[in-house]
Amino acid sequence: MRLLALDTATEWCSVALWDAGQVRWRAARSERGHGGQVLRLLDELLAESGLALGQFDAIAFGRGPGAFTGVRLAASLTQGLAYSVDRPVIPISDLLASAQQALWPPEHTALSPSRVLVCQDARMGEVYWGAFERDGQVAVEALPEAVATPERVVAGALAWLAVGPAMGAGSGFAAYPVLHEAYADRLHPLMTALAPHAREIVQLAAHAGLGAARPPAEAQPVYLRNNVAIAAPDWSV
């Protein structure tokens, strides 16, 4: 199975491919120009691999939550690419991709926490958040994804964090100190710079398999709230 993946949900844009278990990827950080940036990265990745777009079985993408314009861009690019080669799409949660990255770092050991609380800055005094746990080789959702104020996250994660050790990951912890201050003795390590990446998106898509694939028309973003465009930066141009 061959899969392609892309993500533009944060200030990072990234692309990755899965070819029979082998993963290759490219990423770049940019405050603007995500559209051109991700297409440049894609061209570089395809050239390096010697593969053409039509040789992939499906195209995965970070469907959000994330920056309004960034999530919309990933969905529209994926839809256009998928239509151009008549391939299906596989939407993957950006919070789940962050959890996957946190739970399988290069330095992972058997003693590392098997759970992670992901909090991504949603601006306007809120965060996108979810709780995830390790299940075999993938992260799975333990608490539903939501958008909330930091104080509501603290209350909402209280019972889950009381069960045992966990990590914290995402820009929300840096943006809102109350999140890590409330659980300073329960979240370790705390990875505030961690952001979703196409590398983990393509891994999760491969695990889900082609049974999770959908028609290109169903490449739709997930925002979790309706007014994120008010304060979100524009990375689409």
C-alpha positions as CSV (number, residue, x, y, z in Angstrom):
1,M,0.0,0.0,0.0
2,R,1.2,3.5,-0.8
3,L,-0.2,6.6,0.9
4,L,0.5,10.3,0.6
5,A,-0.3,12.7,3.4
6,L,-0.2,16.5,4.0
7,D,-0.9,18.9,6.9
8,T,-1.2,22.7,7.2
9,A,-3.1,23.0,10.5
10,T,-0.4,25.1,12.3
11,E,2.5,27.3,11.3
12,W,4.2,24.1,10.1
13,C,3.3,22.6,6.8
14,S,4.4,19.0,6.1
15,V,4.1,16.2,3.6
16,A,4.8,12.5,4.0
17,L,4.5,9.2,2.1
18,W,4.1,5.6,3.2
19,D,5.4,3.0,0.8
20,A,5.1,-0.6,2.1
21,G,6.0,0.5,5.7
22,Q,8.7,3.0,4.7
23,V,8.0,6.6,5.6
24,R,9.6,9.7,4.0
25,W,8.7,13.2,4.8
26,R,9.4,17.0,4.3
27,A,8.4,19.9,6.6
28,A,8.9,23.6,6.7
29,R,7.8,26.4,9.1
30,S,6.3,29.5,7.6
31,E,4.0,32.3,8.8
32,R,2.6,32.7,5.3
33,G,2.5,31.0,2.0
34,H,1.4,27.5,3.1
35,G,-0.2,26.7,-0.2
36,G,2.9,27.2,-2.3
37,Q,5.1,25.8,0.4
38,V,3.3,22.5,0.7
39,L,3.2,22.0,-3.0
40,R,7.0,22.6,-3.2
41,L,7.6,20.1,-0.5
42,L,5.3,17.6,-2.3
43,D,7.2,18.0,-5.5
44,E,10.5,17.5,-3.7
45,L,9.2,14.4,-1.9
46,L,7.9,12.8,-5.1
47,A,11.1,13.5,-6.9
48,E,13.1,11.9,-4.2
49,S,10.9,8.8,-4.1
50,G,10.7,8.4,-7.8
51,L,6.9,8.1,-7.5
52,A,4.1,9.9,-9.3
53,L,0.9,11.1,-7.7
54,G,-1.1,8.4,-9.5
55,Q,0.9,5.6,-7.9
56,F,-0.6,6.2,-4.5
57,D,-3.7,4.3,-3.2
58,A,-5.1,7.3,-1.2
59,I,-4.2,10.7,0.1
60,A,-4.5,11.4,3.8
61,F,-4.7,14.9,5.4
62,G,-4.9,16.6,8.7
63,R,-8.6,17.4,8.9
64,G,-8.2,19.6,12.0
65,P,-8.8,21.0,14.5
66,G,-6.4,23.8,13.8
67,A,-6.1,27.2,12.3
68,F,-9.2,27.9,10.2
69,T,-7.4,28.8,7.0
70,G,-4.8,26.1,7.4
71,V,-7.3,23.3,8.0
72,R,-9.4,24.5,5.1
73,L,-6.3,24.6,2.9
74,A,-5.3,21.0,3.7
75,A,-8.8,19.8,2.8
76,S,-9.0,21.7,-0.4
77,L,-5.5,20.7,-1.6
78,T,-6.2,17.1,-0.8
79,Q,-9.5,17.2,-2.6
80,G,-8.0,18.7,-5.7
81,L,-5.1,16.2,-5.8
82,A,-7.4,13.3,-5.2
83,Y,-9.7,14.3,-8.0
84,S,-6.8,14.8,-10.4
85,V,-5.8,11.1,-10.1
86,D,-9.1,9.6,-9.1
87,R,-8.0,8.5,-5.6
88,P,-9.9,8.5,-2.3
89,V,-8.9,10.5,0.8
90,I,-8.3,9.6,4.4
91,P,-9.1,12.3,7.0
92,I,-7.0,12.1,10.2
93,S,-7.4,14.2,13.4
94,D,-4.6,16.6,14.0
95,L,-4.9,16.1,17.7
96,L,-4.6,12.4,17.2
97,A,-1.5,12.9,15.0
98,S,0.1,15.0,17.8
99,A,-0.7,12.2,20.3
100,Q,0.9,9.7,18.0
101,Q,4.1,11.8,17.8
102,A,4.2,12.3,21.6
103,L,3.7,8.6,22.4
104,W,6.4,7.3,20.0
105,P,9.4,9.7,20.2
106,P,12.8,8.4,19.2
107,E,13.8,8.1,22.8
108,H,10.7,6.1,23.8
109,T,11.2,3.5,26.4
110,A,9.0,1.0,28.2
111,L,8.9,3.3,31.1
112,S,7.5,6.3,29.2
113,P,3.9,7.3,30.0
114,S,1.4,5.6,27.7
115,R,-1.1,8.5,27.9
116,V,-1.0,12.1,26.7
117,L,-3.1,15.2,27.1
118,V,-2.9,17.3,23.9
119,C,-3.8,21.0,24.1
120,Q,-3.3,23.1,20.9
121,D,-3.8,26.9,21.1
122,A,-7.1,27.8,19.5
123,R,-6.7,31.5,20.2
124,M,-9.5,33.6,21.6
125,G,-8.7,32.2,25.1
126,E,-9.4,28.6,24.2
127,V,-7.6,25.4,23.3
128,Y,-8.4,22.4,21.1
129,W,-7.9,19.4,23.4
130,G,-8.2,15.7,23.8
131,A,-6.8,12.8,25.8
132,F,-5.2,9.9,24.1
133,E,-3.7,6.5,25.1
134,R,-1.3,4.0,23.5
135,D,-2.9,1.0,22.0
136,G,-0.5,-1.3,20.3
137,Q,1.3,0.8,17.7
138,V,-1.2,3.7,17.5
139,A,-2.7,6.4,19.7
140,V,-6.4,6.1,20.4
141,E,-8.9,8.6,21.8
142,A,-9.6,8.4,25.5
143,L,-11.6,11.6,25.9
144,P,-13.5,13.2,23.0
145,E,-11.9,16.1,21.1
146,A,-13.3,19.5,22.1
147,V,-12.6,23.2,22.2
148,A,-12.8,24.9,25.6
149,T,-11.2,27.5,27.9
150,P,-8.1,26.3,29.8
151,E,-10.1,26.3,33.0
152,R,-12.7,23.9,31.5
153,V,-9.9,21.7,30.2
154,V,-8.4,21.4,33.7
155,A,-11.8,20.4,35.1
156,G,-12.6,18.1,32.2
157,A,-9.3,16.2,32.4
158,L,-9.2,15.9,36.2
159,A,-10.6,12.3,36.5
160,W,-8.6,11.0,33.5
161,L,-5.3,12.4,34.9
162,A,-6.0,11.0,38.3
163,V,-5.8,7.4,36.9
164,G,-2.0,7.6,36.3
165,P,1.0,9.4,34.8
166,A,0.6,11.2,31.5
167,M,2.5,13.5,29.2
168,G,1.4,17.0,28.0
169,A,1.8,18.1,24.4
170,G,0.9,21.1,22.3
171,S,1.1,24.9,22.1
172,G,-1.8,25.4,24.4
173,F,0.4,24.6,27.4
174,A,2.8,27.5,26.5
175,A,-0.1,29.9,25.7
176,Y,-2.0,29.2,28.9
177,P,0.2,28.4,31.9
178,V,-2.8,27.5,34.0
179,L,-2.9,24.2,32.1
180,H,0.5,22.9,33.2
181,E,0.4,24.7,36.6
182,A,-2.8,22.8,37.5
183,Y,-1.1,19.4,36.9
184,A,2.6,20.2,37.4
185,D,3.0,17.0,39.3
186,R,1.1,14.8,36.8
187,L,2.2,15.8,33.3
188,H,5.8,14.8,32.4
189,P,7.3,15.4,30.0
190,L,5.6,18.6,28.8
191,M,6.2,19.1,25.1
192,T,4.9,22.7,24.3
193,A,6.6,22.9,20.9
194,L,5.0,19.7,19.6
195,A,2.8,20.2,16.5
196,P,0.9,17.8,14.2
197,H,2.9,16.4,11.3
198,A,2.2,14.6,8.1
199,R,4.6,11.9,9.2
200,E,2.2,10.7,11.9
201,I,-0.8,11.4,9.7
202,V,0.4,8.9,7.1
203,Q,1.2,6.3,9.8
204,L,-2.3,6.6,11.3
205,A,-3.8,6.4,7.8
206,A,-1.8,3.3,7.0
207,H,-3.0,1.7,10.3
208,A,-6.6,2.6,9.4
209,G,-6.2,1.2,6.0
210,L,-8.1,1.7,2.8
211,G,-11.3,0.8,4.6
212,A,-11.2,4.3,6.1
213,A,-10.9,5.9,2.7
214,R,-13.6,8.2,1.4
215,P,-14.5,9.9,-1.9
216,P,-12.6,13.2,-2.6
217,A,-15.8,15.2,-2.0
218,E,-15.6,14.1,1.6
219,A,-12.3,15.8,2.2
220,Q,-13.8,18.2,4.7
221,P,-12.2,20.2,7.5
222,V,-13.2,19.8,11.2
223,Y,-13.1,23.1,13.1
224,L,-14.9,22.2,16.4
225,R,-16.3,25.7,16.5
226,N,-17.8,28.0,13.9
227,N,-16.0,31.3,14.6
228,V,-12.3,30.3,14.5
229,A,-11.7,32.5,11.5
230,I,-12.0,35.7,13.6
231,A,-8.5,35.4,15.1
232,A,-6.8,32.8,13.0
233,P,-3.7,33.7,11.0
234,D,-3.9,33.4,7.2
235,W,-1.4,30.8,6.0
236,S,-3.2,30.0,2.7
237,V,-1.4,32.4,0.4
